[in-house]
Amino acid sequence: MALPRRRGVVAVCIGNAIEWFDWSLYAVLAPVFATTFFSPDDPYSALLSTFGVFMVGFLARPVGGFLFGVLADRRGRRVSLAATMLLTGLGSCVIALAPTYEQVGLGASIALVAGRVVQGLGFGGEAPASYAYIAELAPRARRGLWSSGTGVGIAAGSLAATLLGLLFSLALTPDQVATWGWRAAFLLAGGIGLYAVYLRRRLAESAQFLAAHADGGEDRPVAVLQVLRAHRTRVLQVLGIATGAVAVFYYWIAFVPAYAVSAMHHPAAQVQLGGVVAQLTLIAALPIAGMLSDRLGRKRMAYVMGSGFILLAFPLDALVRQGGWQFVLAVVVAALLISCTLGPFGAMLVEQFPAAVRGTAIAVPYTIATTVAGAVPYVGTWLTGVGAHDVLVVIVTGLVALTLAAYAALPETARSELQV
């Protein structure tokens, strides 16, 4: 691997980790936010409102995906990657400086929503540009392995947020976390995010993007509807794949820890420690899954994930309810299954579309899928509150089945040449 390409991959993966650290902090600190930004008189309603704001961030993602997907196709992956990182960092700063419910009442939740919307806009454009950039740099026979770096960044960012939450549980009192700890966390996230903008501005543009626009194509407008019409079958297939794959990720990363603490009343430090073990497992498994997808195919890895979650959905849920080592076992098994699709996910997406419209064509179905998946913590909290938690397990399992069906309709693209 040439040194500039190596540096480019590392810089994008570091940026992914920072961006996911910013994004995941909200989920980690959800129980704190429930009483900080909403009325503490009804803890369940406050937690439900907190996850409602979490979902608002997802609603902003399709807009960001459209805007920055077009930007990535017109002005380059590098420009889009720097711009999305800037918005995410600024969103964290807005949250860090937001007033509390005790100070301004309803205005606190409005400020929180504003910060999440800014983050959502930036986050919506992050994945399409980073997936395209890394896969366009990768050798054809190792595209799955290289693309797994994006997943490693995602897991590392989530792990860093979880570790910070664990540190808070061990080193600070609940009052300290509620008064200043969460602000320090988001100021740190915002500051690191703004530094990542500097790293991304120094990236070299991918050769395939430059080749696709060598005739001045950057001056031609990218019409989103035209792209969707020309590639509608692939767009719908990617939408189906991403919806289930991302939903099961958010179920285990965002909902299950909060559910274990709030509904099952497991000790927070114990749950966060289990999350750390699961995320370390995920980081170790992702490159292996990416490499296996280069040899065995993207579809076979997806079949392992889908069949595993369909067969083990209720047994894993039973382990989560028991807590202790059973909880750790459940989240570790879930992490191994998630790696089977998350590892080669970026490569699979990029292999579906030509370079000139790749950012837009990935952004539209992916961000819509993540918006649906972002509802999982909110819907899950509501269903648990009305005594229908099993319904949530059935819904997530159904979305996984949708992913399997969509993969079955795709041709195998491992080792294929990228479309120019």
Beta strands, then each sheet from edge to edge (+ up, - down):
end
